């Protein structure tokens, strides 16, 4: 076999779209849908854009990003998803359960990659983790299981805690399973939970006032794009009411005593890999939902000192990052 024949034979065995490092053959349009506020530098989170750059996607050259952000108003998501569909995007990346749900209801043909959306089976975004089926796949977020761990961490710092308020968004379908899991963890920890529903910033002050009068000893803030956009207001309310916050994703850490969640960088990396594979021909229904493998524990000593709290040395030693 001569060299030319060998190259042809190898190409038949390994199609270009499946070769390591193969680049997209044309400019692709990737849509992004989220509940939060659009970042100043574009319609796609910088970390996700960076991961796609590492895979060979150059913004404006091999890929065009089309972002739609609801500004914390989840009722706008169906319309924004319809806009992306009308612009003939090749794929939609959805951040959060409400965005994933809106995208799935809008299209059954355009591939959708979802992340930070809780358990994708429980929210009915996929049929199963191993065989998602349909046009949706992504990265599972074990937020329900992590909620129990956050309560354990809270008890380590504030062992006298008995009442915990939970700030949730009733429009986020993932929050129902998270609350169920958290309730199961309360018995061995000797805790009582009470949920407080917030859809917008205008409801924060009244809810925190009600938490204080209940009275809550601390507050758990569930992961939600709306809460990320309102994190400064949430931190201000917690400070004024002297209520320690326990959070999930690190974007909320500025006003929280601690946060514990799946590493968001790892989730961006895994989401980008699925975007790459789908744009190269893979079907989302054939791609098993991935599980995060990295988790971050952040301790905010600034908040601890402001509340006059001493964080146990054993907990500090386990932290991935300590903010001083």
VMD Tcl script that draws the C-alpha trace (Angstrom):
set ca {
  {0.00 0.00 0.00}
  {1.49 3.35 -1.02}
  {1.34 6.51 1.10}
  {-1.67 8.01 -0.74}
  {-3.66 4.77 -0.39}
  {-2.80 4.57 3.30}
  {-4.01 8.13 3.94}
  {-7.28 7.38 2.14}
  {-7.71 4.16 4.13}
  {-7.07 5.96 7.43}
  {-9.52 8.70 6.50}
  {-12.22 6.11 5.87}
  {-11.64 4.59 9.29}
  {-11.55 7.92 11.10}
  {-13.88 10.53 9.59}
  {-12.63 14.09 9.86}
  {-15.42 15.06 12.25}
  {-14.17 12.47 14.74}
  {-10.44 13.03 14.50}
  {-8.76 14.59 17.52}
  {-8.45 18.32 17.04}
  {-10.77 18.42 14.02}
  {-12.20 21.92 13.51}
  {-15.68 22.94 12.44}
  {-15.92 23.23 8.66}
  {-18.17 26.31 8.71}
  {-19.27 29.10 10.99}
  {-21.74 27.77 13.55}
  {-24.25 29.74 15.59}
  {-24.51 28.84 19.28}
  {-27.36 30.26 21.32}
  {-27.19 30.84 25.07}
  {-30.22 31.17 27.33}
  {-30.17 32.19 31.00}
  {-32.28 33.87 33.66}
  {-29.65 36.32 34.86}
  {-28.19 39.58 33.62}
  {-26.15 39.61 30.42}
  {-22.43 40.18 31.10}
  {-20.85 43.33 29.70}
  {-18.39 41.39 27.53}
  {-20.94 39.47 25.50}
  {-23.83 37.04 25.43}
  {-21.88 34.02 26.67}
  {-20.17 33.55 30.07}
  {-16.46 34.26 29.67}
  {-15.47 30.91 31.23}
  {-17.62 28.93 28.80}
  {-16.38 30.97 25.85}
  {-12.78 30.28 26.94}
  {-13.39 26.53 27.09}
  {-14.81 26.61 23.55}
  {-11.80 28.64 22.38}
  {-9.58 25.87 23.76}
  {-11.50 23.46 21.53}
  {-10.83 25.58 18.45}
  {-13.92 27.78 18.27}
  {-12.99 31.40 17.53}
  {-15.72 33.95 18.14}
  {-16.65 35.63 14.87}
  {-14.56 33.26 12.76}
  {-15.66 29.67 13.33}
  {-18.55 30.38 15.69}
  {-21.03 33.16 16.43}
  {-22.56 33.41 19.91}
  {-26.12 34.59 20.30}
  {-27.01 35.20 23.95}
  {-30.40 35.84 25.49}
  {-30.70 36.79 29.18}
  {-34.00 37.41 30.94}
  {-32.64 39.86 33.51}
  {-34.13 37.80 36.32}
  {-37.60 37.66 34.75}
  {-38.26 33.97 34.08}
  {-41.54 34.72 32.34}
  {-39.48 36.15 29.46}
  {-37.57 32.92 28.86}
  {-40.06 31.24 26.45}
  {-40.04 34.32 24.21}
  {-36.25 34.54 24.32}
  {-35.97 30.84 23.47}
  {-38.27 31.43 20.50}
  {-35.99 34.26 19.36}
  {-33.01 31.90 19.35}
  {-34.95 29.32 17.36}
  {-35.97 31.96 14.82}
  {-32.32 32.89 14.35}
  {-31.55 29.32 13.27}
  {-29.00 28.56 15.95}
  {-27.25 25.21 15.60}
  {-27.41 24.55 19.34}
  {-28.69 26.14 22.55}
  {-26.76 26.15 25.82}
  {-29.18 26.67 28.72}
  {-28.00 27.82 32.15}
  {-30.37 26.77 34.91}
  {-33.55 24.74 35.10}
  {-36.01 27.48 34.01}
  {-33.92 28.23 30.90}
  {-33.57 24.53 30.08}
  {-37.30 24.00 30.47}
  {-38.12 27.01 28.25}
  {-35.71 25.84 25.55}
  {-37.08 22.28 25.56}
  {-40.68 23.48 25.30}
  {-39.76 25.73 22.38}
  {-37.92 23.23 20.19}
  {-37.74 19.46 19.89}
  {-35.17 19.47 17.08}
  {-32.40 21.93 17.96}
  {-29.86 20.30 20.32}
  {-29.83 21.68 23.87}
  {-27.00 21.41 26.40}
  {-28.12 22.20 29.96}
  {-26.03 22.79 33.08}
  {-26.53 24.10 36.62}
  {-30.13 22.92 36.40}
  {-30.42 20.45 39.26}
  {-31.21 16.80 38.58}
  {-32.14 16.65 34.90}
  {-34.29 13.54 35.37}
  {-36.30 14.96 38.28}
  {-36.92 18.17 36.34}
  {-37.95 16.01 33.34}
  {-35.45 17.58 30.99}
  {-34.14 14.11 30.06}
  {-35.61 10.59 30.17}
  {-32.64 9.09 32.00}
  {-29.04 9.98 32.79}
  {-27.61 7.13 30.71}
  {-29.90 7.58 27.70}
  {-31.27 11.14 27.71}
  {-33.27 10.66 24.51}
  {-34.76 13.61 22.66}
  {-32.73 16.74 22.02}
  {-31.42 17.51 25.53}
  {-28.28 16.47 27.41}
  {-25.80 18.20 29.67}
  {-24.24 18.16 33.10}
  {-26.22 17.03 36.13}
  {-26.11 19.25 39.19}
  {-26.50 17.25 42.41}
  {-27.88 20.32 44.17}
  {-30.43 18.29 46.14}
  {-27.71 16.13 47.71}
  {-25.46 19.14 48.23}
  {-28.18 20.97 50.14}
  {-27.91 18.41 52.94}
  {-24.13 18.84 53.01}
  {-24.50 22.62 53.31}
  {-26.70 22.17 56.37}
  {-24.05 19.92 57.93}
  {-21.39 22.56 57.30}
  {-23.65 25.21 58.82}
  {-23.99 23.17 62.01}
  {-20.20 22.90 62.25}
  {-19.87 26.68 62.40}
  {-23.13 27.45 64.21}
  {-23.88 24.33 66.30}
  {-26.72 26.10 68.18}
  {-28.67 26.66 64.96}
  {-32.20 25.24 65.02}
  {-34.16 27.33 62.50}
  {-33.01 27.88 58.93}
  {-34.72 29.98 56.31}
  {-34.39 28.85 52.69}
  {-34.43 31.48 49.97}
  {-35.88 29.89 46.85}
  {-37.37 30.89 43.51}
  {-40.80 29.24 43.07}
  {-40.36 29.51 39.29}
  {-37.32 27.21 39.42}
  {-38.54 23.59 39.10}
  {-35.28 22.25 40.54}
  {-35.95 23.90 43.90}
  {-38.77 21.50 44.76}
  {-36.49 18.43 44.83}
  {-33.80 20.43 46.62}
  {-36.23 21.35 49.39}
  {-37.37 17.72 49.69}
  {-33.79 16.55 50.12}
  {-33.00 19.30 52.59}
  {-36.05 18.40 54.69}
  {-34.82 14.80 54.98}
  {-31.51 16.06 56.37}
  {-33.09 18.16 59.11}
  {-34.03 15.36 61.52}
  {-30.52 14.12 62.41}
  {-29.28 17.71 62.49}
  {-32.07 18.97 64.73}
  {-33.13 21.66 62.29}
  {-36.40 23.19 61.18}
  {-36.58 24.63 57.67}
  {-38.94 27.22 56.27}
  {-38.91 28.33 52.65}
  {-39.25 31.96 51.57}
  {-40.20 32.58 47.95}
  {-38.51 35.36 45.98}
  {-39.06 36.09 42.30}
  {-37.66 39.61 42.21}
  {-35.59 42.13 44.15}
  {-38.75 43.90 45.36}
  {-39.54 40.86 47.53}
  {-36.18 40.60 49.28}
  {-36.69 43.14 52.08}
  {-40.06 41.77 53.20}
  {-38.83 38.16 53.12}
  {-35.71 38.89 55.13}
  {-37.80 40.82 57.65}
  {-40.09 37.82 57.98}
  {-37.10 35.48 58.39}
  {-35.77 37.67 61.19}
  {-39.11 37.77 63.00}
  {-39.66 33.99 62.68}
  {-36.80 33.93 63.92}
  {-34.27 32.22 61.64}
  {-30.74 31.55 62.87}
  {-29.32 31.42 59.33}
  {-30.41 31.42 55.69}
  {-29.61 29.02 52.85}
  {-29.68 30.61 49.39}
  {-30.50 28.08 46.67}
  {-28.69 28.22 43.33}
  {-30.57 30.37 40.86}
  {-29.58 32.79 38.11}
  {-31.99 35.37 39.55}
  {-30.22 35.25 42.91}
  {-26.84 35.64 41.23}
  {-28.01 38.88 39.63}
  {-29.38 40.03 43.02}
  {-26.43 38.86 45.12}
  {-25.44 42.36 46.31}
  {-28.99 43.10 47.49}
  {-29.23 39.68 49.19}
  {-25.91 40.28 50.97}
  {-27.08 43.73 52.11}
  {-30.32 42.36 53.53}
  {-28.52 39.54 55.36}
  {-26.05 42.01 56.85}
  {-28.75 44.39 58.04}
  {-30.76 41.55 59.62}
  {-27.65 39.84 61.07}
  {-28.46 36.56 59.34}
  {-25.61 34.34 58.16}
  {-25.95 33.13 54.57}
  {-25.05 29.65 53.34}
  {-24.77 29.46 49.56}
  {-24.06 27.18 46.63}
  {-22.20 28.41 43.56}
  {-19.24 30.69 44.19}
  {-20.83 33.68 42.41}
  {-22.82 34.21 45.63}
  {-19.89 34.00 48.04}
  {-19.39 37.77 48.50}
  {-22.14 37.95 51.11}
  {-22.07 34.34 52.34}
  {-20.41 32.73 55.31}
  {-19.65 29.69 53.19}
  {-20.51 28.15 49.85}
  {-20.37 24.54 48.75}
  {-21.20 23.41 45.23}
  {-20.01 21.63 42.15}
  {-17.02 23.41 40.65}
  {-18.49 25.77 38.05}
  {-15.29 25.65 35.97}
  {-15.63 21.87 35.69}
  {-19.26 22.28 34.61}
  {-18.26 24.81 31.93}
  {-15.56 22.42 30.71}
  {-17.97 19.49 30.44}
  {-20.66 21.62 28.80}
  {-18.17 22.91 26.21}
  {-17.08 19.36 25.39}
  {-20.69 18.43 24.63}
  {-21.19 21.54 22.50}
  {-18.11 20.48 20.52}
  {-19.27 16.90 20.07}
  {-22.78 17.88 19.01}
  {-21.55 20.46 16.50}
  {-19.40 17.69 15.03}
  {-22.37 15.39 14.53}
  {-23.18 13.67 17.83}
  {-26.84 13.43 18.85}
  {-27.64 14.86 22.30}
  {-30.01 11.97 23.08}
  {-27.08 9.55 22.74}
  {-24.76 11.48 25.06}
  {-25.14 10.38 28.70}
  {-25.68 13.19 31.17}
  {-22.37 13.85 32.89}
  {-21.82 14.10 36.63}
  {-19.56 16.79 38.14}
  {-16.45 15.39 39.77}
  {-15.03 18.51 41.43}
  {-16.64 20.37 44.33}
  {-15.60 23.59 46.05}
  {-15.87 24.61 49.68}
  {-15.29 28.33 50.20}
  {-15.13 29.99 53.62}
  {-15.59 33.75 53.89}
  {-13.70 34.85 57.01}
  {-14.73 38.47 56.39}
  {-18.33 37.52 57.04}
  {-17.38 35.27 59.97}
  {-15.51 38.14 61.66}
  {-18.37 40.56 61.00}
  {-20.72 38.16 62.81}
  {-18.22 37.43 65.59}
  {-17.96 33.77 64.60}
  {-15.00 31.45 64.92}
  {-14.67 28.94 62.09}
  {-13.33 25.59 63.35}
  {-9.76 24.89 62.26}
  {-10.86 21.48 60.97}
  {-13.28 23.16 58.57}
  {-10.72 25.72 57.41}
  {-8.31 22.87 56.64}
  {-10.90 21.30 54.32}
  {-11.69 24.53 52.47}
  {-10.64 24.90 48.85}
  {-10.47 28.67 49.31}
  {-10.51 30.98 52.32}
  {-11.51 34.60 51.76}
  {-9.85 36.96 54.25}
}
mol new
graphics top color blue
foreach p $ca { graphics top sphere $p radius 0.5 }
foreach p [lrange $ca 0 end-1] q [lrange $ca 1 end] { graphics top cylinder $p $q radius 0.2 }
display resetview
